[in-house]
Amino acid sequence: MMMSSMSPRLAAKSFVPHPARRSASELVVALLAGVAACILPAVHAHAAAREAPGHETPGHEIPGHEIPGSETPGHKIPGHEVPHPASAQDAVENGVRTAVPRAFAATYTVTYRGLGAGTITFTFAQDAAGGHYHFETRPHPSALARLFVSRRAVERSVMQIDSQGVRPLLWTLDDGTSGNKDGELHFDWIDRRVSGEVEAEPVDLPIETGLQDRSSLQIAVSTALLRGRQPGTIPLVDDNRIKHYSYVLQGQERRSTKIGTLDTLMYESSRPGSSRVSRLWLAPKFDFLPVRVEQIRKGRTETVMELLSLSQ
């Protein structure tokens, strides 16, 4: 979703025209994982919540899904008020909850300033050997958006998920063209270095605790919530830099979606120094998968993703 708070780099150019020609990875990460708008608590004032027919006012509790109070990000929530669905892949290792999101294929519509930009599909599954997990992103751009992103673009992340959380192992991007906009990153958790190349530029950075790639970030958010923890602040390797994104719970809403009416937790996120804010609506019923994500820049909603279909 979160997953995307809940979101992956798709190609070197955005789904939609943009003055700065933001990469599709920045767009999707900003949307699905809240990267373009992750905030440290209390850094930004929150936009006033809007009431709409069929929606509950943010802050109104959904029975069975009580909102945590002032828990320290990353620490367990007393009583596990943020629930984990019983259907999730759940286990306990040395007394630690090790729930993992269920496999899924989710397709979202993408609009930019009210104009349709196509759809995007995310798939998540464990490999046949039962060892590693794979997350894949594929865009399905509209006719106009094809000027900016190839239909052949694909982004993948291979990760390990255990009692310590999500650890990416390999991230790759094929932007679907013959140019030099591809990328590949290798995560060495023994020597604690991430290295590789993105858009023909070398990358060699230290691994911070909890470091994620653009694709694994969504799974890291969902996994934390499934285990009764707030996502807190998560470091992300973005090209040749490490950025830090945080997630702050704003309230709860019951939203109408293409797959039915769902209870959701709404998170708002940003990162220091960015004018972009993201709002993510995560559905506990589907392992905290995002059902809607909005990207807001200088008070204006620019990009919206809404869940269109889900196989789980």
Secondary structure, DSSP 8 states (H G I E B T S, - for coil): -----------SS-SS--TT---HHHHHIIIII-GGG---TTSS--------TT---TT--BTTB----S--TTSB-GGG-S---TTSB--EETTEE--B---EEEEEEEEETTEEEEEEEEEEEE-TTSS-EEEEEEEEE-TTGGGTS-TT-EEEEEEEEETTEEEEEEEEEE-SSSSS--EEEEEETTTTEEEEEETTEEEEEE--TT-B-TTHHHHHHHHHHHTTB---EEEEEETTEEEEEEEEEEEEEEEEETTEEEEEEEEEEE-TT--EEEEEEEEGGGTTEEEEEEEEETTEEEEEEEEEEEE-
